[in-house]
Amino acid sequence: MRWIILFFLCLSTLGYAQELFIFSEPASTMPKRAVALRINSRHYGTPSGYFYKINPEIGYGLHKNFTARVNGFYSNWANPQGYWDAVGISTKYKILTIDEHHAHKRLAVTGRLVYSFQPLPMEWMMGEGNTSMASGGIVYTQLIHKLALSGKLIYSKLLQGWNKNHGYLISGEVLEWQVSSGFLVLPIHYEHFKQVNVNLYAEYLGQQNLGVIMDERSPASYSINHDLGLGTQLIFASRLTLELACRLNIGGNMDRPTHSTYYLNLEYRIFR
Amino acid sequence: MKTLFIILITCLCFQISDLKAQQNTSVLAMQKAELQVNGLTCSMCNLSVYKSLQKVSFIDSVKTQLNSSVYTLTLKPGEYIDPSSIKKQVEDAGFSVGALRLFFQPMDVALAKDEHLAYGKFYFHVLNPPTSNESWVAEIKDKKFVSQKEYNRLRKELNQHPCYESGMTSACCTKDAESRQVYHLSF
């Protein structure tokens, strides 16, 4: 844990900050009437083989303080041929904005609903369409000098979709916390919108099972999970975003099928 | 010949009425405005503000200095700037106005403190008059055009002027019966 804090502190000395986080999200909302077309892909190497999850998403700025996103999830977790396994909607409402020159503080509340067609619940709540779930959270983002810091607290509850015959631990309720940091590597000086932006991100993602047992044969568990997300983000023409990242398990005792996940994401922003 | 004479007289009448209309409204002429936007930290954020400002009907062109988050706005000929529309577009993009500087064409008159100038549908209330007659650059000092701290300070300082808090002309401003929006300028 100490070296994670040290890593975040080191980032603060390196350059200008950006907050378009890969694993978490900032408290900022999308511009009004802007559209984001996004496709996330996650790749998992497990003892049972290679799995993927493809997650197309459309985001829309309904109001200057309110963003809504709809998601679909396509994977090969339960069928090697691939199948649509879930749909979801997420919302964010910004409740506080304090802007200063090249700096800001923002606070937002978030909500999320996912409906899974083929639930595969587990102790580690991935939040990636493998279970039907409802989430609510609060996120605070601040630029402190040259460091963009964001903290998020999320409560998630499993909704239906569990099967008592699973025979393994399933989290019914989970508390997640995320601390994210990012900085801009290139360009050194902004000159025009066509410059390629390169950002590096380091995010810490924690999760605690709140002890709710979804399988009566399982013992009550208060297991915990610590992940570190590292990623790079390229932004072309201030519109097209390409992200390459990995999420690594760095501690905890939660039962999970994989200890590393690799991300390749693409987003195109339309300003209207 | 008679018809030609009538047409000429009619045209002349229209020209005179147009000239009168211009004289009545064009008290101040503005060349450009500079907008400082707060909260911007990335080029994607800058682009969202840039695109939002381009949609404003009275703006002819928008130029931006990305490093300083300053946008230079030029107005369409014959159009008046509407500071509220600019503020709304910046806020819709997710950010805030840090400062709005207006570049006026200097006039051959000396402006006095608390003088009111008609401009389009609004009034400008001069808090601090220009010190030179060569450059007339003024900042709007109303709520959401300055920091909250600056606004609170000015609200106390200008407690004799209810128009500052309400944003509408009041007894302190003008004898006009019609209440109009008023912006407070510091040159």
Chai-1 contact restraints between the chains, C-beta under 6 A:
chainA,res_idxA,chainB,res_idxB,connection_type,confidence,min_distance_angstrom,max_distance_angstrom,comment,restraint_id
A,Q18,B,C42,contact,1.0,0.0,6.0,A-B,restraint_1
A,P31,B,S48,contact,1.0,0.0,6.0,A-B,restraint_2
A,P31,B,A93,contact,1.0,0.0,6.0,A-B,restraint_3
A,P31,B,G94,contact,1.0,0.0,6.0,A-B,restraint_4
A,K32,B,D92,contact,1.0,0.0,6.0,A-B,restraint_5
A,K64,B,E91,contact,1.0,0.0,6.0,A-B,restraint_6
A,K64,B,D92,contact,1.0,0.0,6.0,A-B,restraint_7
A,D99,B,N38,contact,1.0,0.0,6.0,A-B,restraint_8
A,D99,B,G39,contact,1.0,0.0,6.0,A-B,restraint_9
A,D99,B,F95,contact,1.0,0.0,6.0,A-B,restraint_10
A,D99,B,S96,contact,1.0,0.0,6.0,A-B,restraint_11
A,E100,B,N38,contact,1.0,0.0,6.0,A-B,restraint_12
A,H101,B,N38,contact,1.0,0.0,6.0,A-B,restraint_13
A,H101,B,G98,contact,1.0,0.0,6.0,A-B,restraint_14
A,H104,B,G39,contact,1.0,0.0,6.0,A-B,restraint_15
A,H189,B,N67,contact,1.0,0.0,6.0,A-B,restraint_16
A,Y190,B,S43,contact,1.0,0.0,6.0,A-B,restraint_17
A,Y190,B,L66,contact,1.0,0.0,6.0,A-B,restraint_18
A,Y190,B,N67,contact,1.0,0.0,6.0,A-B,restraint_19
A,F193,B,S43,contact,1.0,0.0,6.0,A-B,restraint_20
A,F193,B,L47,contact,1.0,0.0,6.0,A-B,restraint_21
A,N197,B,S43,contact,1.0,0.0,6.0,A-B,restraint_22
A,S238,B,S43,contact,1.0,0.0,6.0,A-B,restraint_23
A,S238,B,M44,contact,1.0,0.0,6.0,A-B,restraint_24
A,S238,B,L47,contact,1.0,0.0,6.0,A-B,restraint_25
A,F271,B,S48,contact,1.0,0.0,6.0,A-B,restraint_26
A,F271,B,K51,contact,1.0,0.0,6.0,A-B,restraint_27
